[in-house]
């Protein structure tokens, strides 16, 4: 019986009640509760992965831009592929894949 009486005495203590109330309030009812923090952490991880993707894309595009600035052959190839440019004595045939037409 002494175990139960010590627990009830502990729960009757106003400081313990205040501490438990504070912990419950912070964990579940506050603006920055545990669930909100968990969701924010997940969103932060998602944003960091998308940041890595875009940083890699920027580096790739910078490399392509420097190649276009420094090499006339690559510039000509880019103009022919993207803008379908041609020389005066050439004909351009555009062949599309059936898979690209479905998308």
C-alpha positions in Angstrom: 0.0 0.0 0.0 3.0 2.3 0.5 3.7 2.3 -3.2 0.3 3.6 -4.1 0.2 6.2 -1.4 3.6 7.6 -2.6 2.3 7.8 -6.1 -0.9 9.6 -5.1 1.1 11.9 -2.8 3.3 12.7 -5.8 0.3 13.4 -8.1 -1.2 15.7 -5.4 1.9 17.8 -5.4 1.2 21.1 -7.1 4.7 21.4 -8.7 4.3 17.9 -10.3 0.9 18.8 -11.5 2.2 22.1 -12.9 5.1 20.4 -14.6 2.9 17.7 -16.2 0.5 20.3 -17.4 3.3 22.3 -18.9 4.7 19.2 -20.7 1.3 18.2 -22.0 0.6 21.8 -23.2 4.0 22.0 -25.0 3.7 18.6 -26.6 0.1 18.7 -27.8 -1.6 22.1 -27.6 1.1 24.7 -28.4 1.5 26.3 -31.8 4.8 24.4 -32.2 3.7 21.0 -31.0 5.3 17.7 -31.7 3.2 16.9 -34.8 3.9 20.4 -36.3 7.6 20.0 -35.8 7.5 16.5 -37.4 5.7 17.9 -40.5 8.1 20.8 -40.8 11.0 18.4 -40.6 9.5 16.3 -43.4 9.0 19.5 -45.5 12.5 20.6 -44.9 13.9 17.3 -46.0 11.8 17.5 -49.2 13.0 21.0 -49.9 16.6 20.1 -49.4 16.3 17.3 -51.9 14.7 19.6 -54.4 17.4 22.1 -53.7 20.1 19.5 -54.5 18.3 18.7 -57.8 18.2 22.4 -58.8 21.8 23.0 -57.9 22.8 20.1 -60.1 20.6 21.4 -62.9 22.2 24.9 -62.6 25.7 23.4 -62.8 24.7 21.3 -65.9 23.3 24.4 -67.6 26.3 26.5 -66.8 28.5 23.8 -68.3 26.3 23.8 -71.5 26.4 27.5 -71.7 30.1 27.7 -71.5 30.3 25.0 -74.2 28.0 27.0 -76.4 30.1 30.1 -75.9 33.4 28.4 -76.6 32.6 26.0 -79.4 31.0 26.9 -82.7 30.4 23.3 -83.6 28.3 22.7 -80.4 26.5 26.0 -81.0 25.6 24.9 -84.5 24.4 21.5 -83.2 22.3 23.1 -80.5 20.7 25.5 -83.1 19.9 22.6 -85.4 18.4 20.4 -82.7 16.4 23.0 -80.8 15.4 25.5 -83.4 15.4 23.3 -86.5 17.8 25.7 -88.3 19.3 24.6 -91.5 21.7 25.8 -94.2 20.3 27.1 -97.5 21.0 23.9 -99.5 19.6 21.5 -96.9 16.3 19.9 -96.1 15.1 19.2 -92.6 13.2 16.1 -91.7 11.6 15.8 -88.3 11.1 12.3 -87.1 9.1 11.9 -83.9 8.9 8.7 -81.9 5.5 7.2 -81.2 6.2 7.2 -77.5 6.8 10.9 -77.5 3.5 11.5 -79.3 1.6 9.7 -76.6 3.1 11.9 -73.8 
